[in-house]
Amino acid sequence: MNTLPEPPYYAVIFTSQRTAVDQGYGGMADRMVALAAEQPGYLGVDSARGADGLGLTVSYWRSNDDIAAWRRNAEHKIARDAGRSDWYQHYTLRVAKVERAYGWAREDGSKDPQS
């Protein structure tokens, strides 16, 4: 995520451990990112997965109502069901309110972004 939205907003933190089964996981993951980006209140996503299959995806939303609407999306439900039946050993989902956010990039120089 390159541009930080203005707080407050919400972060949905999805931590998962993959199984060895692929069966279309990559395509579905890409589709979910594209579909989420079309939803009202969507602000962005950060995601990483290690070689051991442990993954962390954080999606950012303007409100809890926007998160709830995403959860009710029919195509998202199909992906969740496939995740539980095929793709994940386990997962944890957390929702947090972001009240403050800042960033730094090398091209900004050595100045502390909080000063």
MODELLER restraints for C-alpha pairs under 7 A, 6 or more apart:
rsr = mdl.restraints
at = mdl.atoms
rsr.add(forms.Gaussian(group=physical.xy_distance, feature=features.Distance(at['CA:1:A'], at['CA:44:A']), mean=6.35, stdev=0.5))
rsr.add(forms.Gaussian(group=physical.xy_distance, feature=features.Distance(at['CA:1:A'], at['CA:45:A']), mean=6.10, stdev=0.5))
rsr.add(forms.Gaussian(group=physical.xy_distance, feature=features.Distance(at['CA:1:A'], at['CA:46:A']), mean=5.73, stdev=0.5))
rsr.add(forms.Gaussian(group=physical.xy_distance, feature=features.Distance(at['CA:7:A'], at['CA:98:A']), mean=6.16, stdev=0.5))
rsr.add(forms.Gaussian(group=physical.xy_distance, feature=features.Distance(at['CA:7:A'], at['CA:99:A']), mean=5.36, stdev=0.5))
rsr.add(forms.Gaussian(group=physical.xy_distance, feature=features.Distance(at['CA:7:A'], at['CA:100:A']), mean=5.92, stdev=0.5))
rsr.add(forms.Gaussian(group=physical.xy_distance, feature=features.Distance(at['CA:7:A'], at['CA:101:A']), mean=6.95, stdev=0.5))
rsr.add(forms.Gaussian(group=physical.xy_distance, feature=features.Distance(at['CA:8:A'], at['CA:97:A']), mean=6.80, stdev=0.5))
rsr.add(forms.Gaussian(group=physical.xy_distance, feature=features.Distance(at['CA:8:A'], at['CA:98:A']), mean=5.42, stdev=0.5))
rsr.add(forms.Gaussian(group=physical.xy_distance, feature=features.Distance(at['CA:8:A'], at['CA:99:A']), mean=4.78, stdev=0.5))
rsr.add(forms.Gaussian(group=physical.xy_distance, feature=features.Distance(at['CA:9:A'], at['CA:61:A']), mean=5.91, stdev=0.5))
rsr.add(forms.Gaussian(group=physical.xy_distance, feature=features.Distance(at['CA:9:A'], at['CA:62:A']), mean=4.80, stdev=0.5))
rsr.add(forms.Gaussian(group=physical.xy_distance, feature=features.Distance(at['CA:9:A'], at['CA:63:A']), mean=6.28, stdev=0.5))
rsr.add(forms.Gaussian(group=physical.xy_distance, feature=features.Distance(at['CA:9:A'], at['CA:97:A']), mean=5.86, stdev=0.5))
rsr.add(forms.Gaussian(group=physical.xy_distance, feature=features.Distance(at['CA:9:A'], at['CA:98:A']), mean=5.31, stdev=0.5))
rsr.add(forms.Gaussian(group=physical.xy_distance, feature=features.Distance(at['CA:10:A'], at['CA:60:A']), mean=5.58, stdev=0.5))
rsr.add(forms.Gaussian(group=physical.xy_distance, feature=features.Distance(at['CA:10:A'], at['CA:61:A']), mean=5.07, stdev=0.5))
rsr.add(forms.Gaussian(group=physical.xy_distance, feature=features.Distance(at['CA:10:A'], at['CA:62:A']), mean=6.12, stdev=0.5))
rsr.add(forms.Gaussian(group=physical.xy_distance, feature=features.Distance(at['CA:10:A'], at['CA:63:A']), mean=6.28, stdev=0.5))
rsr.add(forms.Gaussian(group=physical.xy_distance, feature=features.Distance(at['CA:10:A'], at['CA:95:A']), mean=6.81, stdev=0.5))
rsr.add(forms.Gaussian(group=physical.xy_distance, feature=features.Distance(at['CA:10:A'], at['CA:96:A']), mean=5.61, stdev=0.5))
rsr.add(forms.Gaussian(group=physical.xy_distance, feature=features.Distance(at['CA:10:A'], at['CA:97:A']), mean=4.46, stdev=0.5))
rsr.add(forms.Gaussian(group=physical.xy_distance, feature=features.Distance(at['CA:10:A'], at['CA:98:A']), mean=5.54, stdev=0.5))
rsr.add(forms.Gaussian(group=physical.xy_distance, feature=features.Distance(at['CA:11:A'], at['CA:58:A']), mean=6.21, stdev=0.5))
rsr.add(forms.Gaussian(group=physical.xy_distance, feature=features.Distance(at['CA:11:A'], at['CA:59:A']), mean=5.67, stdev=0.5))
rsr.add(forms.Gaussian(group=physical.xy_distance, feature=features.Distance(at['CA:11:A'], at['CA:60:A']), mean=4.59, stdev=0.5))
rsr.add(forms.Gaussian(group=physical.xy_distance, feature=features.Distance(at['CA:11:A'], at['CA:61:A']), mean=6.38, stdev=0.5))
rsr.add(forms.Gaussian(group=physical.xy_distance, feature=features.Distance(at['CA:11:A'], at['CA:95:A']), mean=5.67, stdev=0.5))
rsr.add(forms.Gaussian(group=physical.xy_distance, feature=features.Distance(at['CA:11:A'], at['CA:96:A']), mean=5.20, stdev=0.5))
rsr.add(forms.Gaussian(group=physical.xy_distance, feature=features.Distance(at['CA:11:A'], at['CA:97:A']), mean=6.29, stdev=0.5))
rsr.add(forms.Gaussian(group=physical.xy_distance, feature=features.Distance(at['CA:11:A'], at['CA:98:A']), mean=6.70, stdev=0.5))
rsr.add(forms.Gaussian(group=physical.xy_distance, feature=features.Distance(at['CA:12:A'], at['CA:58:A']), mean=5.44, stdev=0.5))
rsr.add(forms.Gaussian(group=physical.xy_distance, feature=features.Distance(at['CA:12:A'], at['CA:59:A']), mean=5.20, stdev=0.5))
rsr.add(forms.Gaussian(group=physical.xy_distance, feature=features.Distance(at['CA:12:A'], at['CA:60:A']), mean=6.32, stdev=0.5))
rsr.add(forms.Gaussian(group=physical.xy_distance, feature=features.Distance(at['CA:12:A'], at['CA:93:A']), mean=6.88, stdev=0.5))
rsr.add(forms.Gaussian(group=physical.xy_distance, feature=features.Distance(at['CA:12:A'], at['CA:94:A']), mean=5.74, stdev=0.5))
rsr.add(forms.Gaussian(group=physical.xy_distance, feature=features.Distance(at['CA:12:A'], at['CA:95:A']), mean=4.55, stdev=0.5))
rsr.add(forms.Gaussian(group=physical.xy_distance, feature=features.Distance(at['CA:12:A'], at['CA:96:A']), mean=6.57, stdev=0.5))
rsr.add(forms.Gaussian(group=physical.xy_distance, feature=features.Distance(at['CA:13:A'], at['CA:57:A']), mean=5.98, stdev=0.5))
rsr.add(forms.Gaussian(group=physical.xy_distance, feature=features.Distance(at['CA:13:A'], at['CA:58:A']), mean=4.51, stdev=0.5))
rsr.add(forms.Gaussian(group=physical.xy_distance, feature=features.Distance(at['CA:13:A'], at['CA:59:A']), mean=6.74, stdev=0.5))
rsr.add(forms.Gaussian(group=physical.xy_distance, feature=features.Distance(at['CA:13:A'], at['CA:93:A']), mean=5.54, stdev=0.5))
rsr.add(forms.Gaussian(group=physical.xy_distance, feature=features.Distance(at['CA:13:A'], at['CA:94:A']), mean=5.00, stdev=0.5))
rsr.add(forms.Gaussian(group=physical.xy_distance, feature=features.Distance(at['CA:13:A'], at['CA:95:A']), mean=6.18, stdev=0.5))
rsr.add(forms.Gaussian(group=physical.xy_distance, feature=features.Distance(at['CA:14:A'], at['CA:56:A']), mean=5.73, stdev=0.5))
rsr.add(forms.Gaussian(group=physical.xy_distance, feature=features.Distance(at['CA:14:A'], at['CA:57:A']), mean=5.12, stdev=0.5))
rsr.add(forms.Gaussian(group=physical.xy_distance, feature=features.Distance(at['CA:14:A'], at['CA:58:A']), mean=6.14, stdev=0.5))
rsr.add(forms.Gaussian(group=physical.xy_distance, feature=features.Distance(at['CA:14:A'], at['CA:91:A']), mean=6.99, stdev=0.5))
rsr.add(forms.Gaussian(group=physical.xy_distance, feature=features.Distance(at['CA:14:A'], at['CA:92:A']), mean=5.81, stdev=0.5))
rsr.add(forms.Gaussian(group=physical.xy_distance, feature=features.Distance(at['CA:14:A'], at['CA:93:A']), mean=4.56, stdev=0.5))
rsr.add(forms.Gaussian(group=physical.xy_distance, feature=features.Distance(at['CA:14:A'], at['CA:94:A']), mean=6.59, stdev=0.5))
rsr.add(forms.Gaussian(group=physical.xy_distance, feature=features.Distance(at['CA:15:A'], at['CA:55:A']), mean=5.63, stdev=0.5))
rsr.add(forms.Gaussian(group=physical.xy_distance, feature=features.Distance(at['CA:15:A'], at['CA:56:A']), mean=4.55, stdev=0.5))
rsr.add(forms.Gaussian(group=physical.xy_distance, feature=features.Distance(at['CA:15:A'], at['CA:57:A']), mean=6.50, stdev=0.5))
rsr.add(forms.Gaussian(group=physical.xy_distance, feature=features.Distance(at['CA:15:A'], at['CA:91:A']), mean=5.47, stdev=0.5))
rsr.add(forms.Gaussian(group=physical.xy_distance, feature=features.Distance(at['CA:15:A'], at['CA:92:A']), mean=5.21, stdev=0.5))
rsr.add(forms.Gaussian(group=physical.xy_distance, feature=features.Distance(at['CA:15:A'], at['CA:93:A']), mean=6.44, stdev=0.5))
rsr.add(forms.Gaussian(group=physical.xy_distance, feature=features.Distance(at['CA:16:A'], at['CA:54:A']), mean=5.77, stdev=0.5))
rsr.add(forms.Gaussian(group=physical.xy_distance, feature=features.Distance(at['CA:16:A'], at['CA:55:A']), mean=5.13, stdev=0.5))
rsr.add(forms.Gaussian(group=physical.xy_distance, feature=features.Distance(at['CA:16:A'], at['CA:56:A']), mean=6.51, stdev=0.5))
rsr.add(forms.Gaussian(group=physical.xy_distance, feature=features.Distance(at['CA:16:A'], at['CA:88:A']), mean=6.59, stdev=0.5))
rsr.add(forms.Gaussian(group=physical.xy_distance, feature=features.Distance(at['CA:16:A'], at['CA:90:A']), mean=5.85, stdev=0.5))
rsr.add(forms.Gaussian(group=physical.xy_distance, feature=features.Distance(at['CA:16:A'], at['CA:91:A']), mean=4.10, stdev=0.5))
rsr.add(forms.Gaussian(group=physical.xy_distance, feature=features.Distance(at['CA:16:A'], at['CA:92:A']), mean=6.44, stdev=0.5))
rsr.add(forms.Gaussian(group=physical.xy_distance, feature=features.Distance(at['CA:17:A'], at['CA:53:A']), mean=5.50, stdev=0.5))
rsr.add(forms.Gaussian(group=physical.xy_distance, feature=features.Distance(at['CA:17:A'], at['CA:54:A']), mean=4.52, stdev=0.5))
rsr.add(forms.Gaussian(group=physical.xy_distance, feature=features.Distance(at['CA:17:A'], at['CA:55:A']), mean=6.24, stdev=0.5))
rsr.add(forms.Gaussian(group=physical.xy_distance, feature=features.Distance(at['CA:17:A'], at['CA:88:A']), mean=5.59, stdev=0.5))
rsr.add(forms.Gaussian(group=physical.xy_distance, feature=features.Distance(at['CA:17:A'], at['CA:89:A']), mean=5.45, stdev=0.5))
rsr.add(forms.Gaussian(group=physical.xy_distance, feature=features.Distance(at['CA:17:A'], at['CA:90:A']), mean=5.58, stdev=0.5))
rsr.add(forms.Gaussian(group=physical.xy_distance, feature=features.Distance(at['CA:17:A'], at['CA:91:A']), mean=6.30, stdev=0.5))
rsr.add(forms.Gaussian(group=physical.xy_distance, feature=features.Distance(at['CA:18:A'], at['CA:53:A']), mean=4.96, stdev=0.5))
rsr.add(forms.Gaussian(group=physical.xy_distance, feature=features.Distance(at['CA:18:A'], at['CA:54:A']), mean=6.45, stdev=0.5))
rsr.add(forms.Gaussian(group=physical.xy_distance, feature=features.Distance(at['CA:18:A'], at['CA:87:A']), mean=5.58, stdev=0.5))
rsr.add(forms.Gaussian(group=physical.xy_distance, feature=features.Distance(at['CA:18:A'], at['CA:88:A']), mean=4.40, stdev=0.5))
rsr.add(forms.Gaussian(group=physical.xy_distance, feature=features.Distance(at['CA:18:A'], at['CA:89:A']), mean=5.71, stdev=0.5))
rsr.add(forms.Gaussian(group=physical.xy_distance, feature=features.Distance(at['CA:19:A'], at['CA:87:A']), mean=5.27, stdev=0.5))
rsr.add(forms.Gaussian(group=physical.xy_distance, feature=features.Distance(at['CA:19:A'], at['CA:88:A']), mean=5.23, stdev=0.5))
rsr.add(forms.Gaussian(group=physical.xy_distance, feature=features.Distance(at['CA:19:A'], at['CA:89:A']), mean=5.58, stdev=0.5))
rsr.add(forms.Gaussian(group=physical.xy_distance, feature=features.Distance(at['CA:21:A'], at['CA:86:A']), mean=6.47, stdev=0.5))
rsr.add(forms.Gaussian(group=physical.xy_distance, feature=features.Distance(at['CA:21:A'], at['CA:87:A']), mean=5.98, stdev=0.5))
rsr.add(forms.Gaussian(group=physical.xy_distance, feature=features.Distance(at['CA:22:A'], at['CA:87:A']), mean=6.79, stdev=0.5))
rsr.add(forms.Gaussian(group=physical.xy_distance, feature=features.Distance(at['CA:25:A'], at['CA:87:A']), mean=6.99, stdev=0.5))
rsr.add(forms.Gaussian(group=physical.xy_distance, feature=features.Distance(at['CA:28:A'], at['CA:79:A']), mean=6.90, stdev=0.5))
rsr.add(forms.Gaussian(group=physical.xy_distance, feature=features.Distance(at['CA:32:A'], at['CA:76:A']), mean=6.79, stdev=0.5))
rsr.add(forms.Gaussian(group=physical.xy_distance, feature=features.Distance(at['CA:36:A'], at['CA:42:A']), mean=6.66, stdev=0.5))
rsr.add(forms.Gaussian(group=physical.xy_distance, feature=features.Distance(at['CA:40:A'], at['CA:66:A']), mean=6.40, stdev=0.5))
rsr.add(forms.Gaussian(group=physical.xy_distance, feature=features.Distance(at['CA:41:A'], at['CA:61:A']), mean=5.34, stdev=0.5))
rsr.add(forms.Gaussian(group=physical.xy_distance, feature=features.Distance(at['CA:41:A'], at['CA:62:A']), mean=4.83, stdev=0.5))
rsr.add(forms.Gaussian(group=physical.xy_distance, feature=features.Distance(at['CA:41:A'], at['CA:63:A']), mean=6.74, stdev=0.5))
rsr.add(forms.Gaussian(group=physical.xy_distance, feature=features.Distance(at['CA:41:A'], at['CA:66:A']), mean=5.46, stdev=0.5))
rsr.add(forms.Gaussian(group=physical.xy_distance, feature=features.Distance(at['CA:42:A'], at['CA:60:A']), mean=6.22, stdev=0.5))
rsr.add(forms.Gaussian(group=physical.xy_distance, feature=features.Distance(at['CA:42:A'], at['CA:61:A']), mean=4.73, stdev=0.5))
rsr.add(forms.Gaussian(group=physical.xy_distance, feature=features.Distance(at['CA:42:A'], at['CA:62:A']), mean=6.54, stdev=0.5))
rsr.add(forms.Gaussian(group=physical.xy_distance, feature=features.Distance(at['CA:43:A'], at['CA:60:A']), mean=5.10, stdev=0.5))
rsr.add(forms.Gaussian(group=physical.xy_distance, feature=features.Distance(at['CA:43:A'], at['CA:61:A']), mean=5.29, stdev=0.5))
rsr.add(forms.Gaussian(group=physical.xy_distance, feature=features.Distance(at['CA:43:A'], at['CA:62:A']), mean=6.80, stdev=0.5))
rsr.add(forms.Gaussian(group=physical.xy_distance, feature=features.Distance(at['CA:44:A'], at['CA:59:A']), mean=5.83, stdev=0.5))
rsr.add(forms.Gaussian(group=physical.xy_distance, feature=features.Distance(at['CA:44:A'], at['CA:60:A']), mean=5.30, stdev=0.5))
rsr.add(forms.Gaussian(group=physical.xy_distance, feature=features.Distance(at['CA:45:A'], at['CA:58:A']), mean=5.57, stdev=0.5))
rsr.add(forms.Gaussian(group=physical.xy_distance, feature=features.Distance(at['CA:45:A'], at['CA:59:A']), mean=4.25, stdev=0.5))
rsr.add(forms.Gaussian(group=physical.xy_distance, feature=features.Distance(at['CA:45:A'], at['CA:60:A']), mean=6.08, stdev=0.5))
rsr.add(forms.Gaussian(group=physical.xy_distance, feature=features.Distance(at['CA:46:A'], at['CA:57:A']), mean=5.73, stdev=0.5))
rsr.add(forms.Gaussian(group=physical.xy_distance, feature=features.Distance(at['CA:46:A'], at['CA:58:A']), mean=5.24, stdev=0.5))
rsr.add(forms.Gaussian(group=physical.xy_distance, feature=features.Distance(at['CA:46:A'], at['CA:59:A']), mean=6.50, stdev=0.5))
rsr.add(forms.Gaussian(group=physical.xy_distance, feature=features.Distance(at['CA:47:A'], at['CA:56:A']), mean=5.64, stdev=0.5))
rsr.add(forms.Gaussian(group=physical.xy_distance, feature=features.Distance(at['CA:47:A'], at['CA:57:A']), mean=4.17, stdev=0.5))
rsr.add(forms.Gaussian(group=physical.xy_distance, feature=features.Distance(at['CA:47:A'], at['CA:58:A']), mean=6.28, stdev=0.5))
rsr.add(forms.Gaussian(group=physical.xy_distance, feature=features.Distance(at['CA:48:A'], at['CA:55:A']), mean=5.66, stdev=0.5))
rsr.add(forms.Gaussian(group=physical.xy_distance, feature=features.Distance(at['CA:48:A'], at['CA:56:A']), mean=5.47, stdev=0.5))
rsr.add(forms.Gaussian(group=physical.xy_distance, feature=features.Distance(at['CA:48:A'], at['CA:57:A']), mean=6.49, stdev=0.5))
rsr.add(forms.Gaussian(group=physical.xy_distance, feature=features.Distance(at['CA:49:A'], at['CA:55:A']), mean=4.02, stdev=0.5))
rsr.add(forms.Gaussian(group=physical.xy_distance, feature=features.Distance(at['CA:49:A'], at['CA:56:A']), mean=6.35, stdev=0.5))
rsr.add(forms.Gaussian(group=physical.xy_distance, feature=features.Distance(at['CA:61:A'], at['CA:67:A']), mean=6.54, stdev=0.5))
rsr.add(forms.Gaussian(group=physical.xy_distance, feature=features.Distance(at['CA:102:A'], at['CA:113:A']), mean=6.99, stdev=0.5))
rsr.add(forms.Gaussian(group=physical.xy_distance, feature=features.Distance(at['CA:103:A'], at['CA:113:A']), mean=6.78, stdev=0.5))
rsr.add(forms.Gaussian(group=physical.xy_distance, feature=features.Distance(at['CA:104:A'], at['CA:113:A']), mean=6.24, stdev=0.5))
